[in-house]
Each structure stands twice: as C-alpha cells, then as structure tokens.
Amino acid sequence: MKTEKGQPGYLKALKSKYLTWALGEFIIVAAVFILGYVQTKTKQNLFTLVAVVGCLPAAKMLVEFITVYPHQGIEREKYEEIEEKAPFIMRLYDMLITSTEKAMPVDALVIYGHVVCGYSSSPRTDEAALARQIKDVLKDQHYNKMTVKIFHDYGMFLARAEGLNNIAAVERPEDDRNEQAIRSILYTIAM
C-alpha cells in the first residue's frame, strides 16, 4: 500500500523512495560510462557526456534524500492517541514543510475551520517561524484571519486538538471543503 502525503509513515516512505531512485540513477550513469569506456577504450566519447549529464537528476535525488534523512515521523502511540481523541477534525501527519531557509518537520497537524494547529517533536522546528510561514501562505491564498499555532509540547497540542474536536462534534459541519482546501495548500509547501 502506498503511503501518501499527510499519512503516518510518509517520511519513511519518502526516504526509501529518494534513496532507491538516487542509487538507481547513479547505477545507470556508471553503466553508461563503463559501456562507453569498454567500447572506445577512452574516456573521451559521447557516452561520457551522456553519463555526466545523467548525474544531474541523480544528484537531485541524492539532495532530496539528504534533506529528508534526518527527520523522523510521528511515534505510533501518539498517532493512535490523536486518532482516538480527534476523529471529527482533519488530521495530517509526517509533514516536512519547506521554506527558503530550511525544512521544518511537523509530526501532526489538525485543521478545523479557521484554525491550524501542529505538533513538532523536533528541536529544529522554529514554532513561531513555521506558524508565520503557514499563516502567510494561507493569507496569500485568500484565507485571512487564520489562527496557526505550532507546539513542541505534545500535551498542549493534544489539548488544543481535543478542544477543536469537541467544537466539531457539536457543530457537525456537513461540508469540509474549507479544510480540504487548506490541506491542499499545506501540501504545496511540504515535501
């Protein structure tokens, strides 16, 4: 089963995908170079040129792998607890949100109405900067007056998620297009 963006285990699947593609592409590059060298007995041939140009996509995949490698996904116990305590609101897991400066991992995000709330166990995530970036991206897409809060404290995040879930349980909205649109926007800034 394919793990998609926003599901638990996505970062692990992404690491595996990037490593597999990088190794495969470098193997193809090496094979093309060796084939050219065996046929012509010199490095100065068209195969060498093709191998050098083939290094570009291989290097890109390697850079993607190096970017994702240090980040871990959400712990299974926390995932199960969030699923149990917040079933009425949209939940996203294992997000690696990128900015021009750095990539910041978010273990879990919940979305309800005009509120986006996240939890990150990584000390590499700057809570204020990430919240500001998400809010700015949403504002650029005409989602004004959004409340965005990122927590390093899991208990505080879970309390906020439960509160949103209680509101959602009472209101029971029929239409979750707003949350789906916000999720799509968040996917555009995440690896």
Beta strands, then each sheet from edge to edge (+ up, - down):
strand 1: 90-98
strand 2: 103-112
strand 3: 115-119
strand 4: 147-151
sheet 1: 1+ 2- 3+ 4+
end
